[in-house]
Amino acid sequence: MKNLEEIKFKGEYIKLQQFIKLTRVVGQGSDAKMLILDNQVEVNGEICLERGRKIKNGDIINIYDFGTFKAIGI
């Protein structure tokens, strides 16, 4: 498996678009939206087109050409 960068967030879940912003891959939510709509984001191995998808502790998010991230809820 690829090296995973752990991204911590507070709470039970975080929406995918917000999670992508936490990774610092993009600077704005609108840029995260474009990555999602362009089929550039996988959640747990499946392409995800839902900006509001709930990302929970342990989920693996792959953003093509940027990296793979593990969600850590604290």
Order of alpha helices (4+ residues) and beta strands (2+ residues): beta-beta-alpha-alpha-beta-beta-beta-beta-beta
